[in-house]
Structure formats: C-alpha cells, structure tokens
Amino acid sequence: MKPANNHGIKRVIRATGFSIQGLKAAWIHEAAFRQECILAIILLPLAFVFNTTTVESLLMVITVFLVLIAELINSAIEAVVDRISDEIHPLSGRAKDIGSAAVFLALVLCAITWALILLPKLL
C-alpha cells in the first residue's frame, strides 16, 4: 500500500524538499559543484548582456545548467561508490572516471557553445 502522502501536491512538495537537500549536500560536500555554481552565477547574467538572439541566450543558459546537472550526477555516483566500499576496485574507478568524463564533456560543450555564439560578436 502506498503512503497517503505519495500523490498530488504533497508528493511534489516532498520531492522538492529532497531536491533542495541534494543541492545543499552538493554545495557542502563538493568543491567542484561550488566552483561551477560560482561560474554559473557569473555566466548566466552574461548570457543576456551580449547582443544575442533568444535562441542563442537559451543555448548559453542550457549549457551552463548541463554542467551543473552533470556534476550532480557525478557526485551522486562518487557517493554511492564510496558508500559501497573504500576498497580500490577497477569497477569503482571506472564508474568515477566515467562520471568525471560526463562533467568534462558538459564543460567542453559549454565552452564551445559560448565561443561559437560570442566570438563572432566580439571580433
């Protein structure tokens, strides 16, 4: 039987609370997430300062959020791997490396997107 508070607006409120807890945990425990949040605080307003179209601004904003999303997923993978065992294991290393690669690709995508949009406007 499902709990009575697992539907409708109560479920949405509870899910939002869990999401906020996750953001707080990432901020407290993950230096990379804090750094990327600071970068986002700088970049997001800039996405609207330059003479860009709505679509270009949206692409710039999306890529910044993709970096944050990838970092959150990577941090979750690392936490689960560390929870399972502190023993060095090739699969644990592979999981962490793949999560890190996802963050790296998100950062590359962000840099390429911003460069392709802004460089022609600045040159």
N, C-alpha and C positions, 0 to 999 in steps of 0.2 A: 504494500500500500504506500502511495506517495505521501510525503508530508503535506499538510494543509497549506503551507506557505511556499509551495513549489510551483506556483502558477500565477499568471496575471501580473499585475503591477508589483506585488510583493516579491516575485521572482526577479523581476527587473531591478528592483531596489537592492535586493541581496546580491545579485550579480555585480551591480555597480560598486557596492561596498567591497566585494572581493577584488575587483579590478583596481580600486583605489589602494587597497592593501598591497597588491602586487607592485603598483607603481612606487609606493613608499618603500617597500622592501628593496626594489631595484635601486632606488636613489641611495638608500642607506648602505647597501652591501656591494654595489657595483660601481667602481670608479669610472669605467668606460661609459656606463649609462649616464652618469653625472656629466661627464665631458661632452657627450653627444647631446644632452639636454641643453647645456650652455651654448653649444654650437647652434642648436635649433632656435634658441631664444634670439641669437644674433641673425641667423639666416631667414627665419620666417618673415620678419618685417621687411627685410631687404627684397623679398620676392614681390613686394608690392611697391617698392620705391622706384625701381627702374621702369623705363618705358616698355613694359611687356604687355602682351595680349592677355586676356583672361585665361586662355588655354596654357600659355607659357607660364604664367604665375601658378596655375594649378599644378602643372608638371613639377615646378620647383618645390612647391609645398609637399606634394605627394612623395617625392624622392627623399625629402628630409624625414617625413614620417616613416618611410620604409626603413631607413637606417635605425630609427628608434624601435620599430617593431622587430627587426632582425636581432637587435641587441637584446631585447627582452626574451625572445625565443632562445637565443644563445645562452643567456644567463640561466634560463629555466633548465636547459639541457645540462649545463655545468652543475647546477644544484642537484639534479637527480643523480647524475653520475657520482658526485661526491657523497651523496646520501647512501648510495648502494655500497660503496667500498672506498677506502683510502688506498687500497692496493693498486699498484701500477699494472694496468692491463691494456693490451693493444686496442681492444674494442672501446675502452673508455677514452683513450687518447684519440681514436678515430672519431668518436662522437663529438668530442670537444673541438677537434680540428675542423670538422665539417661545419659545426655551428659558427666557428670563427670565420670560416670561408664565406658563409652566408652574409655575415656582417661586412666583410671586406667587399664582396660584390655589391652590396647595397651602397656602400660608401663610394665605390667606383662609379656606379650608376648615377648617384647624386652629383658627383664631380663632373662627369661627362655632360649630364643634362644641364647643369648650371653653366658650364663652359660654352656649350653649343648655343644656348639662349643668350648669354650675356656678352661673350666675346665680340660677336658682330656689332652689338650695340655700343660697345666701348671703344672699338677700333675705328 
